[in-house]
Amino acid sequence: MKYRKMGSLDWEVSALGFGCMRLPSRRFNRLRADAKESIRIIRRGIDLGINYIDTAWPYHFGESERIVGQALQDGYRERVHLVTKLPMFAVRRTEDFDRFLNAQMAKLQTDHLDAYLLHSMNRGQFEKVKRLGLMEKMEEAREQGRIRHMGFSFHDTLPVFTEIVDHYDWDLAQIQYNYMDTAIQATTDGLSYAHSKGIAVVVMEPLKGGRLADPPEEALEIMRSATHERSPVDWALQFLWNRPEVAVVLSGMGSQQMVDENCASADRSGIGSLSAQDEQVISRLAEVYRKRLLVPCTACRYCLPCPAGVNIPQNFAILNNVSMEDSRLQRWMARRGYKRLSGSKEELDKERANGNASLCVQCRQCVEKCPQEIDIPTELTKVHAILGRGAKIADHYEQR
């Protein structure tokens, strides 16, 4: 494992961090985490050198923090920097800060957090932070020793990002960044700006919700023509580790194979390690993806559970897969995934969120939860028109 400077903090942080939002699922309930297997692979990652563990209140419907707490027993807690986040979407009063922090520390079975982040900050949440005096609560918790460092995770635009960065002397900032997302949300300019202020930048969504791990044939051809042989995942990760502004890259790993491969990738990483030809390959890959992606969903699942039982990320994933496949057979197989989802209330299993887009009731509860600010009900209408009624993609989207 390679280690990197954590901003202005006195940490040597592993290049790869363990993001606990996509832990292994239970066999018969894909929305719930398999605790035993999750604990095993988290410990495997730590044994391979990972020393940064990231989780949050809503991950796996509240199970992630509890599982992480169990995984860090038997001496593992002392080997890592443990980070979780205040669920800003659920904070209504100043007093909620202590209520959530105390509950999270109990689930994590720890007497302190190495860092505590304000979760999914945007313009509205930033105003809430100021209105409720949450920075003062963070400082109070730090003085008490319950948290050691303060930061925020972010989903909004560059002007909002720089405003938040300038508001406080932050220790960490967690941003969505990958070779497709250099010009949205915090952007490359925001990454550089935070780094210039001594803030440790933590990167999430390095594979854009898994999209970059499963490239279309056109992208695979570009990779095959490159001088260096790399897997799709390795290309995406090395792009990030090549940048000096990046402190740690979070990967949501759901199997031991992912842990082993990503740790091996991290061991090959280094600032400035990509050649000019490598960087050109990545630019070509990004262009291939951008031409094909219809809905910018990263499958973060913040929109779930849907009151109507719609599996929102799955619907978007199927549409994007259809739009990105070159093979007629592969497109047909991707469309079959939509037919496997429930299109009637009688077949609906709300616990497993197996509904297709036709069941959307336009309640719009999902819209305010979406970090990508997707107009989810509108996009679901398009999904059903294309996948359920046979409309052409070109009838609803510009030709990609």
C-alpha positions, 0 to 999 in steps of 0.5 A, spaced: 500 500 500 502 507 498 501 512 503 499 520 502 499 526 505 493 528 508 492 535 507 495 539 512 494 533 517 499 529 520 496 523 517 500 518 512 493 516 509 493 510 505 492 511 497 485 507 497 480 508 503 474 503 504 468 506 503 462 503 506 456 505 502 456 498 497 458 493 502 456 485 500 449 484 500 444 479 503 443 473 498 435 474 498 435 481 500 440 486 495 438 492 499 441 489 506 448 488 507 451 481 509 454 483 516 459 477 516 462 478 509 462 485 510 466 484 516 471 479 513 472 484 507 473 490 511 478 487 515 481 484 509 482 491 506 485 493 513 490 487 513 492 489 506 494 496 508 488 501 508 487 505 514 481 510 512 474 507 513 468 512 511 461 510 513 455 514 514 448 514 517 444 512 511 448 507 508 445 500 508 439 503 511 443 505 517 446 498 518 453 500 515 455 504 521 453 498 526 457 493 521 463 497 521 463 498 529 463 490 529 469 490 524 473 494 528 473 490 534 479 485 536 484 491 535 482 493 528 480 500 530 487 502 533 489 501 526 485 506 522 482 513 521 475 512 522 470 517 519 462 518 519 457 524 517 452 528 520 446 526 516 444 533 514 437 531 511 435 529 518 437 535 522 432 539 524 434 542 530 441 544 533 440 539 539 440 534 533 447 534 532 448 531 539 443 526 538 446 523 532 453 523 534 452 520 540 448 514 536 453 514 531 459 513 536 455 507 539 453 504 533 461 504 531 463 502 538 468 508 539 469 513 544 472 518 538 471 519 531 478 521 527 473 526 522 466 528 522 463 530 516 457 534 514 454 530 509 452 532 502 453 539 503 449 544 498 446 551 498 440 549 502 444 545 507 450 550 508 444 555 510 442 550 515 449 549 518 449 557 519 442 558 522 443 552 527 450 554 529 452 547 527 459 549 526 459 551 534 457 544 535 462 541 531 467 545 535 464 543 542 465 536 540 472 537 538 474 540 544 470 534 548 475 529 544 469 526 541 471 528 534 478 530 532 477 533 525 472 537 521 470 536 514 464 536 509 462 532 503 459 536 497 454 535 492 453 542 488 456 547 484 463 550 484 461 557 487 457 554 493 463 549 494 468 555 494 463 559 499 463 553 503 471 552 503 472 559 505 467 559 511 471 555 515 478 552 516 476 545 514 480 539 515 477 535 510 473 536 504 470 530 500 468 531 493 465 527 487 471 526 482 473 522 476 475 522 469 468 524 467 466 528 472 472 534 472 467 539 470 461 538 474 460 539 482 466 541 485 470 540 478 478 540 478 478 548 479 475 546 486 479 540 487 485 545 486 482 550 490 481 546 496 488 543 496 491 550 496 488 551 502 491 545 506 484 541 506 485 534 505 481 532 499 477 525 499 475 523 493 468 519 492 465 516 486 471 514 483 468 509 478 462 513 477 457 508 481 461 503 477 459 505 470 467 506 469 468 499 471 464 496 465 466 500 459 463 499 452 466 496 446 469 503 443 472 504 450 475 497 451 478 498 444 482 505 446 484 501 452 487 495 448 491 500 444 494 503 450 502 502 451 500 500 458 495 494 459 490 496 465 483 494 467 478 499 466 478 500 474 485 501 474 485 506 469 480 510 473 483 509 479 490 511 477 487 518 474 486 520 481 492 518 484 496 521 479 494 528 482 497 531 487 491 534 490 488 528 492 489 525 499 485 519 499 480 515 494 474 512 496 472 505 493 465 502 495 468 495 495 463 489 495 467 483 495 474 480 496 476 480 489 475 488 489 479 489 495 485 485 493 485 488 486 484 495 488 489 494 493 494 492 488 492 498 484 494 502 489 500 499 490 502 501 483 500 508 484 503 515 485 503 522 483 505 524 476 506 516 474 501 517 468 505 519 461 502 524 456 500 518 452 496 515 458 493 522 460 491 522 452 487 515 453 483 517 459 481 523 455 479 519 449 475 514 454 471 520 458 469 522 451 466 516 449 462 515 456 460 522 455 457 521 448 453 515 451 450 517 458 443 519 458 442 520 466 448 522 471 446 517 476 451 514 480 447 509 484 448 512 491 441 510 493 440 516 497 433 517 493 431 510 496 426 507 499 421 510 494 414 511 497 412 507 491 417 502 491 420 504 485 428 502 484 430 508 482 437 507 481 436 500 477 431 504 472 436 509 470 442 504 470 438 499 465 436 505 461 444 508 461 446 500 459 441 500 453 444 507 451 451 505 451 451 498 448 453 497 441 451 490 440 443 489 439 443 482 443 446 486 449 441 492 448 436 486 448 438 483 454 439 490 458 432 491 456 430 485 459 432 487 466 426 492 465 421 487 464 424 483 470 422 489 475 415 490 477 410 494 473 404 493 478 402 494 485 400 487 486 407 484 484 411 490 488 416 488 494 417 495 497 422 492 502 426 490 496 424 496 491 423 492 485 418 497 482 419 499 475 419 507 472 411 506 471 410 506 478 412 513 480 407 517 483 410 524 481 411 525 489 418 528 488 420 526 495 426 523 491 428 530 488 431 533 494 435 527 496 439 527 490 446 529 490 446 530 482 440 534 482 436 530 477 429 531 476 428 524 478 420 523 476 421 527 469 427 522 468 423 516 470 417 518 465 422 518 459 425 511 462 418 508 462 416 511 455 423 508 452 423 501 456 416 500 457 413 503 451 418 502 446 419 509 444 426 511 441 431 514 445 432 520 440 425 522 441 427 524 449 434 525 449 439 528 444 443 523 440 449 520 444 
